[in-house]
């Protein structure tokens, strides 16, 4: 993952994201990824997240839904 914390906006921007070829992108993975992003946001003090690097991935909409649900 390549990310940047834009302090002035309080936003974590995920600029790059790579998965292993064998990664299983099921519901449990997506939930765990969302939880990891939320924990990282809390650690750095981000209030928002932007995921441009993930927009082309097949689970993007589900991930965004997970992020908004919590």
C-alpha positions in Angstrom: 0.0 0.0 0.0 1.1 3.5 -0.8 -0.7 6.1 1.2 -0.5 9.7 2.2 -2.1 11.5 5.1 -3.2 14.9 4.1 -3.2 16.6 7.5 -4.9 19.8 6.4 -8.0 17.8 5.3 -7.7 15.0 7.8 -7.8 12.6 4.9 -6.0 9.3 4.3 -5.5 8.9 0.6 -4.6 5.4 -0.6 -2.5 6.1 -3.8 -1.4 2.5 -4.5 -2.6 -0.9 -3.4 -1.3 -4.3 -4.5 -2.6 -7.8 -3.7 -0.8 -11.1 -3.9 -1.9 -13.2 -6.9 -3.4 -15.8 -4.6 -5.3 -13.4 -2.4 -8.9 -14.6 -1.7 -11.1 -11.5 -2.0 -14.1 -12.9 -0.1 -16.4 -11.1 2.3 -14.1 -11.9 5.3 -11.2 -10.3 3.5 -13.1 -7.2 2.6 -14.4 -6.8 6.2 -10.8 -7.3 7.5 -9.4 -4.8 5.0 -12.1 -2.2 6.0 -11.3 -2.8 9.7 -7.6 -2.4 9.0 -8.2 0.9 7.2 -10.3 2.1 10.1 -7.7 1.2 12.7 -5.0 2.9 10.6 -7.1 6.0 10.3 -7.6 6.1 14.0 -3.8 5.6 14.6 -2.9 8.6 12.3 -5.9 10.7 13.3 -7.6 10.7 9.9 -11.4 11.5 9.8 -11.8 10.6 6.1 -10.4 8.2 3.5 -10.1 8.3 -0.2 -9.4 5.1 -2.1 -8.5 6.0 -5.7 -6.1 3.1 -6.0 -8.8 0.6 -5.3 -11.6 2.0 -7.6 -10.8 -0.6 -10.3 -10.9 -3.6 -8.0 -14.0 -5.9 -8.2 -14.7 -5.4 -4.4 -14.5 -1.6 -4.3 -18.2 -0.9 -3.8 -18.5 -3.5 -1.1 -15.4 -2.1 0.6 -16.8 1.4 0.5 -20.0 0.1 2.0 -18.1 -1.6 4.8 -16.2 1.7 5.5 -19.4 3.7 5.6 -21.3 1.2 7.8 -19.0 1.5 10.8 
